[in-house]
Amino acid sequence: MTADSPHMTAFDPDSTENQAPGSLEALIARIDAEIGELQFPRFTKDDSLSLGLLLVELGKTRRLPIAIDISKGDQVLFHAALEGATANNDQWIRMKQRAAARYEIPSMLVGLRARLRGGRIEDQGWYDESFYAAHGGCFPVYVAGVGAVATVTVSGLPQQQDHDLVVEALREILGSMRAA
């Protein structure tokens, strides 16, 4: 049974309620599969521009109040704020990006794996919630044979939707690279 089947409710990372057995594991498995799928042959500054512009197009078409960031270490490769985004979204971007960069996994996966172990990463003494955010929306850009080389982050929607929008854009850009 998968999280997509009608008998299992998908795990909601924003819920504090008890959730369907196996739904957390199914979401973690889905994100692990996304990591395996989204391995780029390269990732140049031109690629980051294409990815950023695609996210802007998706956000504008859908009227999403989002901010978008693509960074390589301390270098910002692309940043945009669409109508409705606020300075708070920029702060969330930085915190999600730090979590994803530290662990080299999607920011949502950082929080989900802690929950799988029976807690919240935010409850760890070393974890600074003013510096890190283990919430969905930041996904490392992985180059096959190299590893994480950059991060792409969206903020402004519920965390699952932020994550899913980034994955959608990464899939489209990777598909266009493979088709070329």
C-alpha positions as CSV (number, residue, x, y, z in Angstrom):
1,M,0.0,0.0,0.0
2,T,1.4,3.5,-0.9
3,A,0.5,7.0,0.3
4,D,-1.3,7.4,-3.1
5,S,-3.6,4.5,-2.5
6,P,-7.2,5.3,-1.4
7,H,-6.8,3.3,1.9
8,M,-3.9,5.4,3.2
9,T,-4.0,9.1,4.0
10,A,-0.8,10.9,3.0
11,F,1.3,12.1,5.9
12,D,0.8,15.8,6.6
13,P,4.0,17.3,8.0
14,D,2.1,20.3,9.4
15,S,-0.4,18.2,11.4
16,T,0.0,17.6,15.2
17,E,-2.6,14.9,15.1
18,N,-1.9,11.1,15.0
19,Q,-1.6,10.1,11.3
20,A,-2.2,6.9,9.4
21,P,0.3,4.1,10.2
22,G,3.0,3.9,7.5
23,S,2.2,7.4,6.0
24,L,5.4,9.0,7.4
25,E,7.5,6.1,6.1
26,A,5.8,6.4,2.7
27,L,6.5,10.1,2.5
28,I,10.2,9.6,3.4
29,A,10.4,6.9,0.8
30,R,8.9,9.2,-1.8
31,I,11.4,11.9,-1.1
32,D,14.3,9.4,-1.1
33,A,13.1,8.3,-4.6
34,E,13.0,12.0,-5.7
35,I,16.6,12.3,-4.7
36,G,17.5,9.3,-6.7
37,E,15.5,10.5,-9.7
38,L,16.7,14.1,-9.7
39,Q,20.4,13.6,-10.5
40,F,21.6,16.2,-13.0
41,P,24.3,15.7,-15.5
42,R,25.6,19.3,-14.8
43,F,24.3,22.4,-13.1
44,T,25.6,25.7,-14.5
45,K,24.6,29.3,-13.8
46,D,22.6,29.3,-17.0
47,D,20.8,26.2,-15.7
48,S,20.0,28.0,-12.4
49,L,18.6,30.9,-14.4
50,S,16.3,28.5,-16.4
51,L,15.2,26.8,-13.2
52,G,14.5,30.1,-11.5
53,L,12.6,31.5,-14.4
54,L,10.5,28.3,-14.6
55,L,9.6,28.7,-10.9
56,V,8.6,32.3,-11.5
57,E,6.5,31.3,-14.5
58,L,4.8,28.5,-12.4
59,G,4.2,30.9,-9.5
60,K,2.8,33.7,-11.6
61,T,0.6,31.4,-13.7
62,R,-0.8,29.9,-10.5
63,R,-0.8,33.2,-8.6
64,L,1.3,31.9,-5.8
65,P,2.7,34.3,-3.1
66,I,6.2,32.8,-3.1
67,A,9.8,33.8,-2.9
68,I,12.3,31.7,-4.8
69,D,16.0,31.3,-4.2
70,I,18.8,29.3,-5.9
71,S,22.1,29.4,-4.2
72,K,25.5,27.7,-4.4
73,G,27.1,28.1,-1.0
74,D,27.1,31.7,-0.1
75,Q,26.5,32.8,-3.8
76,V,22.9,33.6,-4.7
77,L,22.4,32.5,-8.3
78,F,18.8,33.5,-8.5
79,H,16.3,35.2,-6.2
80,A,12.8,36.5,-6.9
81,A,9.7,37.5,-4.8
82,L,6.3,37.2,-6.4
83,E,3.3,39.3,-5.5
84,G,2.2,38.4,-2.0
85,A,5.6,37.2,-0.8
86,T,7.1,39.0,2.3
87,A,10.4,39.5,4.0
88,N,9.4,36.5,6.2
89,N,9.6,34.3,3.2
90,D,13.2,35.4,2.7
91,Q,14.0,34.5,6.3
92,W,12.4,31.0,5.8
93,I,14.4,30.5,2.6
94,R,17.7,31.1,4.5
95,M,16.7,28.8,7.3
96,K,15.5,26.0,5.0
97,Q,18.6,26.4,2.8
98,R,20.9,26.1,5.8
99,A,19.2,22.8,6.9
100,A,19.3,21.3,3.4
101,A,22.9,22.4,2.9
102,R,24.1,21.1,6.3
103,Y,22.6,17.6,5.6
104,E,22.7,17.6,1.8
105,I,19.1,16.4,1.7
106,P,15.8,18.2,1.2
107,S,14.9,20.4,4.2
108,M,11.6,18.5,4.7
109,L,13.4,15.2,4.9
110,V,15.6,16.6,7.8
111,G,12.4,17.0,9.9
112,L,10.7,13.8,8.7
113,R,13.6,11.6,9.6
114,A,13.7,13.1,13.1
115,R,9.9,12.4,13.4
116,L,10.5,8.8,12.3
117,R,12.9,8.4,15.3
118,G,10.1,9.6,17.6
119,G,10.8,13.2,18.1
120,R,11.3,16.6,16.5
121,I,14.7,17.8,15.4
122,E,13.6,21.2,16.9
123,D,13.7,19.6,20.4
124,Q,17.4,18.8,20.1
125,G,19.5,21.1,22.3
126,W,22.0,21.9,19.5
127,Y,19.2,22.8,17.0
128,D,18.7,26.5,16.6
129,E,15.3,27.3,15.2
130,S,16.4,30.9,14.4
131,F,19.1,29.5,12.1
132,Y,17.6,26.2,10.6
133,A,14.2,25.2,9.4
134,A,13.5,21.5,8.9
135,H,10.4,22.3,6.8
136,G,9.7,21.5,3.2
137,G,10.7,23.8,0.4
138,C,14.5,23.5,-0.1
139,F,15.9,20.7,-2.3
140,P,19.6,20.3,-3.1
141,V,20.6,20.2,-6.7
142,Y,22.5,16.9,-7.1
143,V,25.0,16.4,-9.9
144,A,25.4,12.7,-10.7
145,G,28.8,11.5,-9.4
146,V,29.4,14.8,-7.6
147,G,26.6,15.2,-5.0
148,A,24.8,18.4,-3.8
149,V,26.2,21.5,-5.6
150,A,23.4,24.0,-5.0
151,T,20.0,24.5,-3.3
152,V,16.7,25.6,-4.8
153,T,14.2,26.9,-2.3
154,V,10.6,28.1,-2.4
155,S,8.8,29.8,0.5
156,G,5.2,31.0,0.8
157,L,3.0,28.0,0.7
158,P,2.4,25.1,3.2
159,Q,5.7,23.2,3.4
160,Q,4.5,20.1,1.4
161,Q,3.4,22.4,-1.4
162,D,6.7,24.4,-1.3
163,H,8.5,21.0,-1.6
164,D,6.3,19.7,-4.4
165,L,6.7,22.9,-6.5
166,V,10.5,22.7,-6.3
167,V,10.4,19.0,-7.3
168,E,8.0,19.8,-10.2
169,A,10.4,22.4,-11.5
170,L,13.5,20.3,-11.1
171,R,11.8,17.4,-13.0
172,E,10.9,19.7,-15.9
173,I,14.4,21.2,-16.1
174,L,16.1,17.8,-15.9
175,G,13.7,16.5,-18.5
176,S,14.6,19.3,-20.9
177,M,18.4,18.6,-20.3
178,R,17.8,14.9,-21.2
179,A,15.8,15.8,-24.3
180,A,18.5,18.2,-25.6
